[in-house]
Amino acid sequence: MWSPGKSLKEALLSAQSEDRLTVGVYESAKIMTEDPDSASFCVLAVGEDFECDVGLQIHFTLIQSFCFDNDINIVRVSDMQHLAEIVVDKSEHLEDAHCVLITNPSDGAWEDPSLEKLHHFCEERRLLNDWVPNISLPGR
């Protein structure tokens, strides 16, 4: 059975191995504004601090709006710690993994089956008016 969480993890790991992963709200926003066509997929992660962090909520709203305007698929995960463990190098800080951006390769000649499944998943969810679907990452 197909799992969006498993496909997301596979897409993140693939993008990370190909140096197409950007971690951090500001870093992702910078790439999206400088070259929106390079962005392929966006993941927003909420942690325990999300409800109390109005600044982060505003950033999420702006990133979501930008993704909608530029046809960038976007999902949300509820376990920021788990997402950070997948995408953050051990030498980096875990608290900056609230936003993760997967970019397209510079040569354009690439296909990622996991990412394609996620794109189809997002399209299906939008038909149900679920514009930022929640995905649960598979167990650690």
PyMOL commands that set and color helices and strands:
alter all, ss='L'
color gray80, all
select helices_A, chain A and resi 4-17+25-34+36-38+50-52+54-69+80-87+94-96+113-127
alter helices_A, ss='H'
color red, helices_A
select strands_A, chain A and resi 21-23+39-45+73-77+99-103+134-135
alter strands_A, ss='S'
color yellow, strands_A
deselect
rebuild
show_as cartoon
